[in-house]
Amino acid sequence: MYTFLLILVLYLPFQLALNPMAGVDLASVRVLILVLFGVWLAQGLKKKNLPFNGNGQTYLVLAFLSLNFLSISVATNTDWSIRKLLFLFSIFPIYFVASQLISSQERLWGVVRGMVWSGTGVALIGIVQFGAQFIFGVKVVYAFWAKTVIIPFLGSSFGEAVLKNPSWLVNISGQTYLRATSLFPDPHMFSFYLGLVLPLAGGLIFYNKQHKTLYTGAASLIFLADMLTFSRGGYVGLFAGMVFVMLFFWHKIAKKYKIAMGFVLGLGCLVLLLPSPISQRFLSSWDLKEGSNQGRLVMWQKAAEVITENPLLGVGIGNYPLAVSSLATYRDPIYAHNTYLDIAVETGLPNMLVWIGLLVVSMVSFWKKAKRERLFFFALVGLVIFASHSLVETAIYSPVVLTLFLIILSFSQLKIDHEKAS
């Protein structure tokens, strides 16, 4: 079972799409999660021992799912609600399974290594994709990626929807660049994924002396790929993570690690601030006159208006596009561009508070566990990056990002003893 989980972690960013019927694409990772959950459940029932961690984090997960389910009662289009509910209920079981299978610090580090190596692989693909435009040209690489690369990983219907609303290109100072998306539908989801993995790669650098150079190379590739997404939300998340480390954990870091970590943080700040396309993109995040920023403000205002009218259960999960336009289709990319607002507008303010509570409870748990196992410090930084990035984007409906996020949350269920990390 644990080996199955490791394979799932390695496969996660490379997962292929299934097409069970015309017009329907299904992420294969959802099927694998349900298979893993089914086997885990059957074994537990056979042994008459189905472990359940009845703590605050688990109850918040259950509350989040319950409120999503209840919101269907106010939905205008129940079919759309059912589709989104099926998505959530096919991904969230990984939290319960991972909570039980990651039962030792050795297993924890094994899963983290799997996350870092699969993250490195998908980061390398994104770097090659970005670099190819300077050899073959933007149009050639764009067409190749659109027609050949992404369809097996996204599916034909979803792939077509992505291409109708592409965010793959960015114009900086009059120069158009193809952003790194790798095997993800857009650079924002790619950045969310990398933002969760990058701090874990940092943990392997500092606590695995035998392969320090190897993990430094992996972390560098992940960081570079994240920069090449040109995702301003991703940059804001990384900046928040660096500030968090400096403010809250610097005095806790052993002296021998401060020079190395200081160098890493300093390098990160230089990349974000020294004149370059990356720094221009990052600094434009704070320009309220910039077009896409103004667009986000309008979206947030519209979402706030809808929330005010439907505070308890929202408009129903999956139904926000219809609250904006009665002519909207299921694939139309109409959302609030803010995870917290997106949850509130579709499933109510109470559910938004549950989600925030889940993040806070998990962060506090990681904070406490970091005193005995430093890996939790790096997992905590990943949650800070994720929570900050979520202020301007929504990733909870990405099967890859949500699965990774839930497995990382499950780390807090591990009871720490004096076992040494591998």
Secondary structure, 3 states (H helix, E strand, C coil): CHHHHHHHHHHHHHCCEEEEECCEEEEHHHHHHHHHHHHHHHHHHHCCCCCCCCCHHHHHHHHHHHHHHHHHHHCCCHHHHHHHHHHHHHHCHHHHHHHHHCCCHHHHHHHHHHHHHHHHHHHHHHHHHHHHHHHHCHHHHHHHHHHHHCHHHHCHHHHHHHHHCCCCEEEECCEEEECCCCCCCCHHHHHHHHHHHHHHHHHHHHHCHHHHHHHHHHHHHHHHHHHHCCCHHHHHHHHHHHHHHHHHHHHHCCHHHHHHHHHHHHHHHHHHHCCCHHHHHHHHHHCCCCHHHHHHHHHHHHHHHHHHHCCCCCCCCCCHHHHHCCCCCCCCCCCCCCHHHHHHHHHCHHHHHHHHHHHHHHHHHHHHHCCCCCHHHHHHHHHHHHHHHCCCCCCCCCHHHHHHHHHHHHHHHCCCCCCCCC
